[in-house]
Amino acid sequence: MKGKGEQGFTLIELLIVVAIISIIAAIAVPGLLRARMTGNESSAIASLRTTTSSQVSYSAACGNGGYAATYAILGQAPASGGQGFISADLGSVAQPVKSGYDFDMDMGGGAAVTGVTDCTTAANTPVTNFWARAEPSGLGTTGTRGFGVTANMTIWQDTTGVAPTVTAMNAAPTANPAPIQ
């Protein structure tokens, strides 16, 4: 019992409050982690959409009908001046990392366009196809799905966390990989 001049909480009351806060945190943390993974996956999809838009712009304005073989090429400005075809967060290196996803791009089974160079100062050779992919940096931590896109501009997902291959994306749609748009 408390005397007349004593105020404050007892040890039992403080322990009960700490226990309640711990229970609430244990319930909330998994939901927050799932929300973060969903946000990372949405960012990866948006980045691949940006990649396709950038490839269309590059092809029309700089690639003489061909595509850029890497993200670094898309990030290069035309020799006549201006900015690159994709933002610096993706176009500054050949294999960018963004929002918990690793990105990469290659010719996707295509070939170099013979005798043609693009309009960048590096005079890159455009290619007939491209394959861009995004895979989670930490499977189950930063994301659970892998994504891929080719020159047909359809973004595909694979629930194993590995980006779909060009062969799988060109085959008839199946449950895994499957188109998302």
Wavefront OBJ file of the C-alpha trace (Angstrom):
o trace
v 0.000 0.000 0.000
v 1.089 3.491 -0.696
v 1.467 5.993 2.039
v 0.109 9.543 1.895
v 3.168 11.192 0.355
v 4.220 8.394 -2.032
v 3.469 8.708 -5.745
v 4.532 6.732 -8.835
v 4.196 3.326 -10.346
v 4.983 0.016 -8.752
v 7.379 -2.453 -10.331
v 4.486 -4.743 -11.282
v 2.674 -1.934 -13.098
v 5.824 -1.078 -15.063
v 6.383 -4.733 -15.999
v 2.811 -5.019 -17.275
v 3.260 -1.915 -19.464
v 6.545 -3.255 -20.883
v 4.894 -6.630 -21.603
v 2.003 -4.960 -23.447
v 4.387 -2.849 -25.540
v 6.448 -5.961 -26.367
v 3.342 -7.841 -27.531
v 2.254 -4.938 -29.753
v 5.758 -4.684 -31.260
v 5.868 -8.438 -31.930
v 2.592 -8.164 -33.828
v 3.589 -5.039 -35.805
v 7.144 -5.888 -36.926
v 6.283 -8.703 -39.405
v 3.666 -6.477 -41.011
v 6.187 -3.676 -41.383
v 8.715 -6.036 -42.975
v 6.087 -7.311 -45.444
v 5.176 -3.713 -46.294
v 8.844 -2.898 -46.909
v 9.251 -5.909 -49.226
v 6.106 -4.904 -51.123
v 7.487 -1.390 -51.502
v 10.806 -2.761 -52.790
v 8.996 -4.972 -55.309
v 6.863 -2.037 -56.486
v 10.012 0.044 -56.914
v 11.640 -2.746 -58.960
v 8.600 -2.959 -61.248
v 8.567 0.823 -61.675
v 12.298 0.786 -62.460
v 11.753 -1.841 -65.166
v 8.942 0.280 -66.622
v 11.361 3.205 -66.652
v 13.885 0.943 -68.366
v 11.449 0.107 -71.170
v 10.524 3.781 -71.662
v 14.209 4.713 -71.717
v 14.959 1.984 -74.241
v 12.188 3.241 -76.545
v 13.557 6.799 -76.290
v 17.132 5.617 -76.870
v 16.078 3.517 -79.870
v 14.200 6.394 -81.502
v 16.600 9.246 -80.731
v 20.039 7.708 -80.480
v 20.205 3.984 -81.248
v 19.190 4.041 -84.930
v 16.411 1.549 -84.150
v 18.539 -0.570 -81.792
v 18.585 -0.788 -77.998
v 21.219 -0.062 -75.370
v 23.004 -3.176 -74.110
v 23.587 -1.894 -70.543
v 22.208 0.537 -67.997
v 25.445 2.533 -68.214
v 24.829 3.179 -71.919
v 21.295 4.398 -71.183
v 22.776 6.796 -68.648
v 25.123 8.412 -71.174
v 24.133 11.742 -72.670
v 24.002 12.202 -76.453
v 27.080 13.841 -77.990
v 24.896 16.783 -79.038
v 24.227 17.539 -75.368
v 21.446 16.996 -72.886
v 20.892 14.269 -70.338
v 21.039 10.498 -70.483
v 17.998 8.427 -71.302
v 17.593 7.054 -67.757
v 18.082 8.634 -64.333
v 21.441 8.445 -62.545
v 20.169 5.984 -59.913
v 19.969 3.332 -62.645
v 22.225 4.692 -65.386
v 25.423 5.462 -63.512
v 26.755 1.867 -63.466
v 26.255 -1.289 -65.542
v 24.660 -3.233 -62.644
v 22.793 -0.815 -60.359
v 21.312 -1.655 -56.954
v 18.129 0.158 -55.973
v 15.585 -0.380 -53.190
v 16.879 -3.809 -52.232
v 17.022 -5.111 -55.818
v 19.995 -5.869 -58.073
v 19.487 -4.801 -61.696
v 21.290 -6.005 -64.791
v 20.838 -5.795 -68.542
v 22.296 -7.588 -71.560
v 21.540 -8.235 -75.230
v 18.827 -10.784 -74.409
v 19.775 -13.164 -77.182
v 19.987 -10.333 -79.676
v 23.017 -9.224 -81.638
v 24.867 -6.008 -82.269
v 23.428 -3.898 -85.080
v 26.124 -4.234 -87.719
v 27.888 -1.067 -88.847
v 25.889 1.271 -86.608
v 26.967 3.330 -83.607
v 24.760 5.411 -81.368
v 24.791 9.156 -80.746
v 26.712 9.102 -77.435
v 30.264 10.314 -77.156
v 31.351 6.728 -76.455
v 29.942 5.571 -79.824
v 28.290 2.422 -78.449
v 26.910 -0.226 -80.788
v 23.122 -0.680 -80.428
v 21.702 -4.204 -80.125
v 18.604 -5.843 -81.627
v 17.110 -6.968 -78.282
v 17.611 -6.389 -74.572
v 16.864 -8.270 -71.358
v 16.655 -6.290 -68.133
v 16.215 -8.114 -64.846
v 15.740 -7.299 -61.186
v 16.435 -9.790 -58.405
v 16.136 -9.217 -54.648
v 19.475 -8.473 -52.955
v 18.292 -10.523 -49.981
v 15.708 -13.138 -50.939
v 12.948 -13.091 -48.322
v 14.338 -9.908 -46.771
v 14.242 -7.268 -49.510
v 11.827 -9.097 -51.815
v 10.426 -12.464 -52.811
v 9.909 -12.095 -56.570
v 12.328 -11.665 -59.458
v 11.363 -9.577 -62.477
v 12.412 -9.394 -66.113
v 11.552 -7.509 -69.292
v 12.625 -7.762 -72.940
v 12.093 -5.645 -76.049
v 8.468 -6.850 -76.214
v 7.974 -4.527 -73.164
v 6.017 -6.999 -71.010
v 7.286 -7.243 -67.429
v 7.395 -10.785 -66.046
v 7.620 -12.058 -62.481
v 9.004 -15.251 -60.992
v 7.971 -16.112 -57.441
v 11.198 -18.037 -56.776
v 13.074 -14.730 -56.555
v 15.135 -15.361 -59.687
v 14.486 -13.169 -62.722
v 12.712 -14.961 -65.593
v 14.944 -15.962 -68.499
v 14.460 -14.706 -72.037
v 13.428 -18.210 -73.112
v 10.780 -18.425 -70.370
v 9.398 -14.967 -71.209
v 9.163 -15.826 -74.925
v 7.314 -19.098 -74.201
v 3.577 -19.253 -73.559
v 2.583 -17.681 -70.218
v 2.564 -20.067 -67.288
v 2.007 -19.698 -63.568
v 5.738 -19.138 -63.030
v 7.029 -16.975 -64.651
v 3.944 -14.948 -65.441
v 3.407 -11.515 -66.983
v 2.376 -8.782 -64.553
v 1.086 -6.238 -67.019
l 1 2 3 4 5 6 7 8 9 10 11 12 13 14 15 16 17 18 19 20 21 22 23 24 25 26 27 28 29 30 31 32 33 34 35 36 37 38 39 40 41 42 43 44 45 46 47 48 49 50 51 52 53 54 55 56 57 58 59 60 61 62 63 64 65 66 67 68 69 70 71 72 73 74 75 76 77 78 79 80 81 82 83 84 85 86 87 88 89 90 91 92 93 94 95 96 97 98 99 100 101 102 103 104 105 106 107 108 109 110 111 112 113 114 115 116 117 118 119 120 121 122 123 124 125 126 127 128 129 130 131 132 133 134 135 136 137 138 139 140 141 142 143 144 145 146 147 148 149 150 151 152 153 154 155 156 157 158 159 160 161 162 163 164 165 166 167 168 169 170 171 172 173 174 175 176 177 178 179 180 181
